Amino acid sequence: MKQKNTSTRLQRLDELTGLLKSNDHNLIADLAENLGVSPRTVMRDLELLREKGYPIETSLGRGGGISLHKHWGLGRLHFNYKEIIDLLLSLAVMEKLHSPIFLSNLKSIRHKIAASFPEAQRKQVQAVRKRILLSEIASETNFTPLGQNNNATVKSSANSVYEAFFEMKAIRINYSDVKGSKTERTIEPHFILLCWPVWYILAWDHLRDDARCFRLDRIEKAKLEQQTFKLKSSQTLIGKLENFTVRL
């Protein structure tokens, strides 16, 4: 019976939120009538929504009533892995740059985003976040011109790399190095590394049987493999690289 009552209340809270969204001003009596409950129950539900962070406002006088803040409109979000990666990259970069402009709310935003995912996916998202690294600018060698691939090619390759990164699967790539030499190889994308303005994939290279860093803009083609991999220690991979001082 308790579970049924909980389910009924959750459904009522969703309906109450919908009513608050659809009207600029709502009277308690009208909300109670629409929901089929007493005004006292509506008051308790409104207080619960406030505790959950809903910006519920009360105004007095003619035309007054209960409403959501006029600038509030963000509902439940559903992300695919590409959107999750983009979002995590944005938050991780802002956090690790220690920007005084953006830091004030980033922590609470990150916690709220994490809490919006189901438990199983939440753990996966938190694990992915730890695999996003930021490098200090170490030397001018990192600022060789960007790869010649067009934006469409880079975007297509990046999407495949993101998928492999998120699902921890090997990926076969066609890669062009700084000298223009082209190779085809299979890599395990363990970490994403930013050395502004260049993005790198910190990977285990099957061809060399060793750690390698691949510039994302120099990956010409990328095809996801079915072979999965176990995450290696970031220190194990970073220790084999030159020209990067990484903040974890």
C-alpha positions as CSV (number, residue, x, y, z in Angstrom):
1,M,0.0,0.0,0.0
2,K,2.9,2.4,0.8
3,Q,4.4,1.8,-2.6
4,K,1.1,2.6,-4.3
5,N,0.7,5.8,-2.2
6,T,4.3,6.8,-3.1
7,S,3.6,6.2,-6.8
8,T,0.3,8.2,-6.6
9,R,2.1,11.1,-4.9
10,L,4.9,11.1,-7.5
11,Q,2.3,11.2,-10.3
12,R,0.5,14.0,-8.5
13,L,3.7,16.0,-8.2
14,D,4.3,15.6,-11.9
15,E,0.8,16.8,-12.6
16,L,1.3,19.7,-10.2
17,T,4.5,20.7,-11.9
18,G,2.7,20.6,-15.3
19,L,-0.1,22.9,-14.0
20,L,2.5,25.3,-12.6
21,K,4.3,25.4,-16.0
22,S,1.1,25.9,-18.0
23,N,-0.3,28.9,-16.1
24,D,1.4,32.1,-14.9
25,H,-0.7,32.2,-11.8
26,N,-2.5,29.4,-9.9
27,L,-4.8,29.6,-6.9
28,I,-4.4,26.9,-4.3
29,A,-8.1,26.1,-4.6
30,D,-7.9,25.7,-8.4
31,L,-4.8,23.4,-8.1
32,A,-6.6,21.3,-5.4
33,E,-9.7,21.0,-7.7
34,N,-7.6,20.0,-10.7
35,L,-5.7,17.4,-8.7
36,G,-8.6,16.1,-6.8
37,V,-7.0,16.7,-3.4
38,S,-7.4,19.1,-0.5
39,P,-5.8,22.5,-0.4
40,R,-3.7,21.3,2.6
41,T,-2.3,18.5,0.4
42,V,-1.4,21.0,-2.3
43,M,0.5,23.1,0.2
44,R,2.5,20.1,1.4
45,D,3.3,19.2,-2.2
46,L,4.4,22.7,-3.1
47,E,6.7,22.7,-0.1
48,L,8.2,19.4,-1.2
49,L,8.8,20.9,-4.7
50,R,10.6,23.9,-3.1
51,E,12.8,21.5,-1.1
52,K,13.7,19.8,-4.4
53,G,14.8,23.1,-5.9
54,Y,11.8,24.2,-7.9
55,P,11.7,28.0,-7.9
56,I,8.1,28.4,-6.8
57,E,6.9,31.9,-6.1
58,T,3.9,33.3,-4.3
59,S,2.4,36.7,-5.1
60,L,-0.4,38.4,-3.2
61,G,-3.3,40.6,-4.4
62,R,-5.5,40.6,-7.5
63,G,-3.9,38.5,-10.2
64,G,-1.6,36.8,-7.7
65,G,-1.2,33.2,-6.9
66,I,1.4,30.4,-7.1
67,S,3.8,30.2,-10.1
68,L,7.1,29.0,-11.2
69,H,9.8,31.6,-11.8
70,K,9.4,33.1,-15.2
71,H,12.9,32.1,-16.4
72,W,12.6,28.5,-15.2
73,G,11.7,26.0,-17.9
74,L,14.3,23.1,-17.7
75,G,12.6,19.7,-17.3
76,R,14.0,16.2,-17.2
77,L,16.8,15.8,-19.7
78,H,17.7,12.7,-21.7
79,F,21.2,12.5,-23.0
80,N,22.9,10.2,-25.5
81,Y,26.6,9.4,-25.1
82,K,27.7,12.1,-27.5
83,E,25.8,14.8,-25.5
84,I,27.1,13.4,-22.2
85,I,30.7,13.6,-23.5
86,D,30.2,17.2,-24.7
87,L,28.7,18.2,-21.4
88,L,31.4,16.5,-19.3
89,L,34.1,18.0,-21.4
90,S,32.7,21.5,-21.0
91,L,32.4,21.1,-17.2
92,A,35.7,19.4,-16.8
93,V,37.6,22.1,-18.8
94,M,36.0,24.9,-16.9
95,E,36.7,23.3,-13.5
96,K,40.4,22.5,-14.3
97,L,41.1,25.9,-15.8
98,H,40.2,27.4,-12.4
99,S,38.4,30.2,-13.9
100,P,37.1,32.7,-11.3
101,I,34.2,33.6,-13.6
102,F,32.6,30.1,-13.9
103,L,33.6,28.3,-10.8
104,S,30.9,29.6,-8.4
105,N,28.1,27.2,-9.7
106,L,30.0,24.5,-11.5
107,K,30.1,22.1,-8.5
108,S,26.4,22.3,-7.8
109,I,25.6,22.0,-11.6
110,R,27.8,18.8,-11.8
111,H,26.1,17.2,-8.8
112,K,22.6,18.0,-10.1
113,I,23.5,16.6,-13.6
114,A,24.9,13.4,-12.0
115,A,21.9,13.0,-9.8
116,S,19.6,13.2,-12.9
117,F,20.9,9.9,-14.2
118,P,19.8,6.4,-13.1
119,E,22.2,4.8,-10.6
120,A,23.9,2.5,-13.0
121,Q,24.4,5.2,-15.6
122,R,25.5,7.7,-12.9
123,K,28.5,5.5,-12.0
124,Q,29.4,5.2,-15.7
125,V,29.2,9.0,-16.2
126,Q,31.3,9.7,-13.1
127,A,33.9,7.2,-14.3
128,V,34.0,8.9,-17.7
129,R,34.5,12.3,-16.1
130,K,37.7,11.1,-14.4
131,R,39.0,10.1,-17.9
132,I,39.0,13.7,-19.1
133,L,42.4,15.3,-18.6
134,L,43.8,18.8,-19.0
135,S,47.4,19.4,-20.0
136,E,49.5,22.4,-19.2
137,I,50.9,24.2,-22.2
138,A,54.3,22.6,-22.2
139,S,56.1,23.7,-25.4
140,E,55.7,25.2,-28.8
141,T,55.9,21.7,-30.4
142,N,52.3,21.3,-29.3
143,F,51.2,24.2,-31.5
144,T,52.0,22.8,-34.9
145,P,49.3,23.6,-37.4
146,L,46.0,21.8,-37.1
147,G,45.3,18.9,-39.3
148,Q,44.1,19.5,-42.8
149,N,40.9,17.4,-42.5
150,N,37.8,19.4,-43.0
151,N,35.2,20.0,-40.3
152,A,32.9,17.3,-41.5
153,T,35.7,14.7,-41.4
154,V,36.8,15.7,-38.0
155,K,33.3,15.7,-36.6
156,S,32.6,12.2,-38.1
157,S,35.8,10.8,-36.7
158,A,35.3,12.5,-33.3
159,N,31.9,11.0,-33.0
160,S,33.2,7.5,-33.5
161,V,36.1,8.1,-31.1
162,Y,33.7,9.4,-28.5
163,E,31.6,6.3,-28.8
164,A,34.7,4.0,-28.5
165,F,35.8,6.1,-25.5
166,F,32.5,6.0,-23.7
167,E,31.9,2.3,-24.4
168,M,35.5,1.4,-23.8
169,K,35.9,-0.4,-27.1
170,A,38.9,-0.5,-29.5
171,I,38.8,1.6,-32.6
172,R,40.5,1.3,-36.0
173,I,41.8,4.6,-37.3
174,N,43.6,6.1,-40.3
175,Y,46.0,8.6,-38.8
176,S,48.3,11.2,-40.4
177,D,51.2,12.3,-38.2
178,V,53.0,15.7,-38.2
179,K,55.2,14.7,-41.1
180,G,52.2,13.6,-43.2
181,S,52.9,9.9,-42.9
182,K,49.7,7.8,-42.9
183,T,49.1,4.6,-40.9
184,E,46.2,2.4,-40.1
185,R,46.1,1.1,-36.6
186,T,43.9,-0.1,-33.8
187,I,43.9,1.9,-30.6
188,E,42.2,1.8,-27.1
189,P,41.0,5.3,-26.3
190,H,41.6,5.4,-22.5
191,F,41.6,9.2,-21.9
192,I,40.7,12.4,-23.6
193,L,43.4,15.1,-23.2
194,L,43.1,18.8,-23.9
195,C,46.3,20.8,-24.5
196,W,44.7,24.0,-25.7
197,P,43.7,24.4,-28.5
198,V,44.3,20.8,-29.5
199,W,42.4,17.7,-28.4
200,Y,44.2,14.5,-28.0
201,I,43.3,10.8,-27.4
202,L,45.6,9.2,-24.9
203,A,45.5,5.6,-26.0
204,W,47.1,2.2,-26.0
205,D,48.3,1.5,-29.6
206,H,48.1,-2.1,-30.7
207,L,50.5,-1.4,-33.6
208,R,53.3,-0.2,-31.3
209,D,52.1,-2.1,-28.2
210,D,52.7,1.0,-26.2
211,A,51.0,4.2,-25.1
212,R,50.6,6.9,-27.7
213,C,48.9,10.3,-28.0
214,F,46.8,11.0,-31.2
215,R,45.6,14.4,-32.2
216,L,41.9,14.2,-32.9
217,D,42.1,16.5,-35.9
218,R,44.6,14.2,-37.6
219,I,42.3,11.1,-37.4
220,E,41.0,10.8,-41.0
221,K,38.7,7.7,-40.5
222,A,37.5,5.8,-37.4
223,K,35.7,2.6,-37.2
224,L,34.4,1.1,-34.0
225,E,35.6,-2.5,-33.1
226,Q,33.7,-4.9,-31.0
227,Q,36.8,-5.7,-28.8
228,T,36.5,-4.1,-25.4
229,F,39.4,-3.1,-23.1
230,K,40.1,-2.6,-19.4
231,L,41.1,0.9,-18.3
232,K,44.8,1.4,-17.7
233,S,46.1,3.7,-15.1
234,S,46.5,7.3,-16.2
235,Q,49.9,7.4,-14.7
236,T,51.0,4.3,-16.6
237,L,50.1,6.0,-19.9
238,I,51.2,9.6,-19.0
239,G,54.5,8.4,-17.8
240,K,55.4,7.3,-21.3
241,L,54.6,10.6,-22.9
242,E,56.8,13.7,-23.5
243,N,55.9,17.4,-23.8
244,F,52.8,17.0,-21.5
245,T,52.4,18.1,-17.9
246,V,49.0,16.8,-17.0
247,R,46.7,18.1,-14.3
248,L,44.5,15.2,-13.1
